[in-house]
Amino acid sequence: MPNVVYLLLMAGLWLAAMAIVSPGTGLLEIGAFAVLILAGLGTLRVPLDLWALGVIGLGVVLFVGALRWRRTALWLVLSAVLLSVGSVFLLGMEAGQTAVHPLLAAAVSILTVAFFWVAVRRGVLAQRAKPVHDPEAILGQVGDVRTALDPVGSVYVGGELWSARSETALPVGIPVRVRGREGLVLIVDPVPAEPDAKP
């Protein structure tokens, strides 16, 4: 019974960690809640060492810190270790040994550290990453007309084809500069031709 409760508890913690770093459909949240409820019910039939709750609590604090502090990987690994150790000892001792089988505890602890290092860390880094595509970066760039603007057509700017509008009619091939943006439509002006250089 302690081994099953331990596995449920760790599965619930894994799901909860993923739900925090990659929110979305709510399935992870529901799964974490359901599995942790089952683990909680299982602890009613197993003697508990309440000091281990403090270790689990410290693991949760470090996990939350990993979402905000630098050195995310370090805090996530420490969090995974504390959550694993706290969960093993939470379920009490039998004949001087933990109620959870030592090999199971070791295997799950290693998997937990690896899971936090790979999956959870990637989720945290993805949350912190800046958007790859910044629509405002297109302002001021120069491109050329691909379909005549009269007043709406298309221009090629920044390596992409955009819908564009101009106050004056512009034929294909004219260079334009992006002055503004309305949703996904660029507002462009013709680029004045440079005067010929005198010899």
C-alpha positions as CSV (number, residue, x, y, z in Angstrom):
1,M,0.0,0.0,0.0
2,P,2.7,2.6,0.8
3,N,4.3,2.0,-2.6
4,V,1.1,2.7,-4.4
5,V,0.4,5.8,-2.3
6,Y,4.0,7.0,-3.0
7,L,3.6,6.5,-6.8
8,L,0.2,8.4,-6.7
9,L,1.7,11.2,-4.7
10,M,4.7,11.6,-7.1
11,A,2.5,11.3,-10.2
12,G,0.3,14.0,-8.7
13,L,3.3,16.3,-8.1
14,W,4.6,15.7,-11.7
15,L,1.2,16.6,-13.1
16,A,0.9,19.7,-10.9
17,A,4.4,20.9,-11.9
18,M,3.5,20.5,-15.6
19,A,0.1,22.2,-15.1
20,I,1.9,25.2,-13.6
21,V,4.5,25.6,-16.3
22,S,2.3,24.8,-19.3
23,P,-1.2,25.9,-18.6
24,G,-3.7,25.3,-21.3
25,T,-6.6,22.9,-21.6
26,G,-7.1,22.2,-17.9
27,L,-6.5,18.5,-18.3
28,L,-3.2,18.6,-16.4
29,E,-4.8,20.5,-13.6
30,I,-7.7,18.1,-13.4
31,G,-5.4,15.1,-13.6
32,A,-3.1,16.5,-10.8
33,F,-6.1,17.2,-8.6
34,A,-7.6,13.8,-9.0
35,V,-4.3,11.9,-8.5
36,L,-3.4,14.0,-5.4
37,I,-6.9,13.3,-4.0
38,L,-6.3,9.6,-4.4
39,A,-2.9,9.9,-2.8
40,G,-4.4,11.8,0.1
41,L,-7.1,9.1,0.6
42,G,-4.3,6.5,0.6
43,T,-2.4,8.4,3.3
44,L,-5.4,7.8,5.6
45,R,-4.4,4.1,5.8
46,V,-0.7,4.6,6.2
47,P,1.1,6.0,9.2
48,L,2.6,9.5,8.4
49,D,5.8,11.2,9.6
50,L,4.6,14.8,9.6
51,W,8.1,16.3,9.6
52,A,8.4,15.2,6.0
53,L,5.6,17.6,5.1
54,G,8.0,20.4,5.9
55,V,10.5,18.9,3.4
56,I,7.8,18.7,0.8
57,G,6.7,22.3,1.6
58,L,10.3,23.5,1.2
59,G,10.4,21.6,-2.2
60,V,7.3,23.5,-3.2
61,V,8.8,26.8,-2.2
62,L,11.9,26.1,-4.3
63,F,9.7,25.1,-7.2
64,V,7.8,28.4,-7.0
65,G,11.2,30.2,-6.7
66,A,12.5,28.4,-9.8
67,L,9.7,30.1,-11.7
68,R,11.0,33.5,-10.6
69,W,14.6,33.3,-9.7
70,R,17.7,32.9,-11.8
71,R,19.5,29.6,-12.0
72,T,16.2,27.9,-12.7
73,A,17.8,24.5,-13.3
74,L,19.4,24.5,-9.9
75,W,16.2,25.3,-8.0
76,L,14.2,22.8,-10.0
77,V,16.7,20.0,-9.2
78,L,16.7,20.9,-5.5
79,S,12.9,21.1,-5.6
80,A,12.7,17.6,-7.2
81,V,15.1,16.1,-4.6
82,L,13.2,17.6,-1.7
83,L,9.8,16.5,-3.1
84,S,11.1,13.0,-3.6
85,V,12.8,12.7,-0.2
86,G,9.8,14.2,1.6
87,S,7.4,11.9,-0.2
88,V,9.4,8.8,0.7
89,F,9.6,9.7,4.4
90,L,6.1,11.0,4.6
91,L,4.7,7.5,4.6
92,G,6.4,6.5,7.8
93,M,8.9,3.8,8.8
94,E,8.6,0.1,9.1
95,A,11.2,-2.0,11.0
96,G,13.7,0.9,10.8
97,Q,13.2,1.3,7.0
98,T,11.0,3.6,5.0
99,A,7.6,2.1,4.1
100,V,8.4,2.7,0.4
101,H,10.6,0.1,-1.2
102,P,14.2,1.6,-1.4
103,L,14.6,0.6,-5.1
104,L,11.3,2.1,-6.0
105,A,12.2,5.3,-4.1
106,A,15.6,5.5,-5.8
107,A,14.2,4.9,-9.3
108,V,11.3,7.4,-8.9
109,S,13.6,10.0,-7.4
110,I,16.0,9.8,-10.3
111,L,13.1,10.0,-12.8
112,T,11.7,13.0,-10.9
113,V,15.0,14.9,-11.1
114,A,15.3,14.0,-14.8
115,F,11.7,15.0,-15.4
116,F,12.1,18.4,-13.7
117,W,15.5,18.9,-15.5
118,V,14.1,18.2,-19.0
119,A,10.3,18.8,-19.2
120,V,9.6,21.3,-16.4
121,R,12.7,23.4,-17.1
122,R,11.7,23.6,-20.7
123,G,8.3,24.7,-19.7
124,V,9.7,27.5,-17.5
125,L,12.1,28.6,-20.2
126,A,9.3,28.7,-22.7
127,Q,7.2,30.9,-20.4
128,R,10.1,33.3,-20.1
129,A,11.0,33.4,-23.8
130,K,10.2,36.6,-25.7
131,P,7.9,36.3,-28.7
132,V,9.9,35.2,-31.7
133,H,7.8,37.4,-34.0
134,D,7.4,41.0,-33.1
135,P,5.0,42.7,-35.4
136,E,6.3,46.2,-34.4
137,A,9.8,45.3,-35.7
138,I,8.5,45.8,-39.2
139,L,8.0,49.5,-38.8
140,G,10.6,51.6,-40.7
141,Q,11.7,48.6,-42.8
142,V,12.0,49.0,-46.6
143,G,10.5,46.5,-49.1
144,D,9.0,46.5,-52.5
145,V,5.5,46.4,-54.0
146,R,4.6,42.9,-55.3
147,T,1.0,43.6,-56.4
148,A,0.0,47.2,-57.3
149,L,-1.3,49.3,-54.4
150,D,-4.4,51.1,-55.5
151,P,-4.8,51.7,-52.6
152,V,-4.5,48.1,-51.3
153,G,-2.1,45.4,-52.6
154,S,0.8,43.4,-51.3
155,V,4.4,44.2,-50.4
156,Y,7.4,42.1,-49.6
157,V,9.1,43.3,-46.4
158,G,11.3,41.7,-43.8
159,G,11.3,38.4,-45.7
160,E,7.5,38.1,-45.7
161,L,4.6,39.0,-48.0
162,W,2.2,41.5,-46.3
163,S,-1.1,43.1,-47.3
164,A,-0.4,46.8,-47.6
165,R,-2.1,50.1,-48.2
166,S,-0.8,53.4,-49.6
167,E,-2.3,56.9,-49.9
168,T,-1.1,57.0,-53.5
169,A,-1.3,54.3,-56.2
170,L,2.0,52.5,-56.5
171,P,2.9,50.0,-59.3
172,V,4.8,46.7,-58.9
173,G,8.5,47.0,-58.1
174,I,8.4,50.4,-56.4
175,P,10.4,50.5,-53.1
176,V,8.3,51.4,-50.0
177,R,8.9,52.1,-46.4
178,V,6.6,50.9,-43.6
179,R,5.1,53.8,-41.8
180,G,2.5,52.1,-39.7
181,R,0.4,49.0,-39.2
182,E,-3.3,48.3,-38.8
183,G,-3.7,44.8,-37.7
184,L,-2.0,42.7,-40.4
185,V,-2.1,45.5,-43.0
186,L,1.0,47.6,-43.4
187,I,0.7,51.4,-44.1
188,V,3.5,52.2,-46.6
189,D,4.9,55.2,-48.3
190,P,7.1,55.2,-51.5
191,V,10.8,55.6,-50.9
192,P,12.0,58.8,-52.6
193,A,14.5,58.1,-55.4
194,E,18.0,59.1,-54.5
195,P,19.4,61.9,-56.8
196,D,22.0,60.8,-59.2
197,A,25.5,61.4,-57.9
198,K,27.4,64.0,-59.8
199,P,30.8,62.8,-61.3
